[in-house]
Amino acid sequence: MIPYAISIKYMIGGYAVIFSILAIYLVSFFVRFRSLQRDLETLQELESEDK
């Protein structure tokens, strides 16, 4: 059996990895959302110029 002090370190490390991956995913989602908003605005400007 793994000693308690070492298992706590593994648990904290595991949570740190999980939260890091979650943070990277959320930042990626936010960046993609902003890019999508800019693309939508560009398409709306092009559409209004055609009329």
Distance bins in CASP14 RR format, pairs under 12 A and 6 or more apart:
PFRMAT RR
TARGET T0000
AUTHOR 0000-0000-0000
RMODE 2
METHOD distances of the structure
MODEL  1
1 7 0 0 0 0 1 0 0 0 0 0 0
2 8 0 0 0 0 1 0 0 0 0 0 0
2 9 0 0 0 0 1 0 0 0 0 0 0
2 10 1 0 0 1 0 0 0 0 0 0 0
2 11 0 0 0 0 0 1 0 0 0 0 0
3 9 0 0 0 0 1 0 0 0 0 0 0
3 10 0 0 0 0 0 1 0 0 0 0 0
4 10 0 0 0 0 0 1 0 0 0 0 0
4 11 0 0 0 0 0 1 0 0 0 0 0
5 11 0 0 0 0 0 1 0 0 0 0 0
5 12 0 0 0 0 0 1 0 0 0 0 0
6 12 0 0 0 0 0 1 0 0 0 0 0
6 13 0 0 0 0 0 1 0 0 0 0 0
7 13 0 0 0 0 0 1 0 0 0 0 0
7 14 0 0 0 0 0 1 0 0 0 0 0
8 14 0 0 0 0 0 1 0 0 0 0 0
8 15 0 0 0 0 0 1 0 0 0 0 0
9 15 0 0 0 0 0 1 0 0 0 0 0
9 16 0 0 0 0 0 1 0 0 0 0 0
10 16 0 0 0 0 0 1 0 0 0 0 0
10 17 0 0 0 0 0 1 0 0 0 0 0
11 17 0 0 0 0 0 1 0 0 0 0 0
11 18 0 0 0 0 0 1 0 0 0 0 0
12 18 0 0 0 0 0 1 0 0 0 0 0
12 19 0 0 0 0 0 1 0 0 0 0 0
13 19 0 0 0 0 1 0 0 0 0 0 0
13 20 0 0 0 0 1 0 0 0 0 0 0
14 20 0 0 0 0 1 0 0 0 0 0 0
14 21 0 0 0 0 0 1 0 0 0 0 0
14 22 0 0 0 0 0 1 0 0 0 0 0
15 21 0 0 0 0 0 1 0 0 0 0 0
15 22 0 0 0 0 0 1 0 0 0 0 0
16 22 0 0 0 0 0 1 0 0 0 0 0
16 23 0 0 0 0 0 1 0 0 0 0 0
17 23 0 0 0 0 0 1 0 0 0 0 0
17 24 0 0 0 0 0 1 0 0 0 0 0
18 24 0 0 0 0 0 1 0 0 0 0 0
18 25 0 0 0 0 0 1 0 0 0 0 0
19 25 0 0 0 0 0 1 0 0 0 0 0
19 26 0 0 0 0 0 1 0 0 0 0 0
20 26 0 0 0 0 0 1 0 0 0 0 0
20 27 0 0 0 0 0 1 0 0 0 0 0
21 27 0 0 0 0 0 1 0 0 0 0 0
21 28 0 0 0 0 0 1 0 0 0 0 0
22 28 0 0 0 0 0 1 0 0 0 0 0
22 29 0 0 0 0 0 1 0 0 0 0 0
23 29 0 0 0 0 0 1 0 0 0 0 0
23 30 0 0 0 0 0 1 0 0 0 0 0
24 30 0 0 0 0 0 1 0 0 0 0 0
24 31 0 0 0 0 0 1 0 0 0 0 0
25 31 0 0 0 0 0 1 0 0 0 0 0
25 32 0 0 0 0 0 1 0 0 0 0 0
26 32 0 0 0 0 0 1 0 0 0 0 0
26 33 0 0 0 0 0 1 0 0 0 0 0
27 33 0 0 0 0 0 1 0 0 0 0 0
27 34 0 0 0 0 0 1 0 0 0 0 0
28 34 0 0 0 0 0 1 0 0 0 0 0
28 35 0 0 0 0 0 1 0 0 0 0 0
29 35 0 0 0 0 0 1 0 0 0 0 0
29 36 0 0 0 0 0 1 0 0 0 0 0
30 36 0 0 0 0 0 1 0 0 0 0 0
30 37 0 0 0 0 0 1 0 0 0 0 0
31 37 0 0 0 0 0 1 0 0 0 0 0
31 38 0 0 0 0 0 1 0 0 0 0 0
32 38 0 0 0 0 0 1 0 0 0 0 0
32 39 0 0 0 0 0 1 0 0 0 0 0
33 39 0 0 0 0 0 1 0 0 0 0 0
33 40 0 0 0 0 0 1 0 0 0 0 0
34 40 0 0 0 0 0 1 0 0 0 0 0
34 41 0 0 0 0 0 1 0 0 0 0 0
35 41 0 0 0 0 0 1 0 0 0 0 0
35 42 0 0 0 0 0 1 0 0 0 0 0
36 42 0 0 0 0 0 1 0 0 0 0 0
36 43 0 0 0 0 0 1 0 0 0 0 0
37 43 0 0 0 0 0 1 0 0 0 0 0
37 44 0 0 0 0 0 1 0 0 0 0 0
38 44 0 0 0 0 0 1 0 0 0 0 0
38 45 0 0 0 0 0 1 0 0 0 0 0
39 45 0 0 0 0 0 1 0 0 0 0 0
39 46 0 0 0 0 0 1 0 0 0 0 0
40 46 0 0 0 0 0 1 0 0 0 0 0
40 47 0 0 0 0 0 1 0 0 0 0 0
41 47 0 0 0 0 0 1 0 0 0 0 0
41 48 0 0 0 0 0 1 0 0 0 0 0
42 48 0 0 0 0 0 1 0 0 0 0 0
42 49 0 0 0 0 0 1 0 0 0 0 0
43 49 0 0 0 0 0 1 0 0 0 0 0
43 50 0 0 0 0 0 1 0 0 0 0 0
44 50 0 0 0 0 0 1 0 0 0 0 0
44 51 0 0 0 0 0 1 0 0 0 0 0
45 51 0 0 0 0 0 1 0 0 0 0 0
END
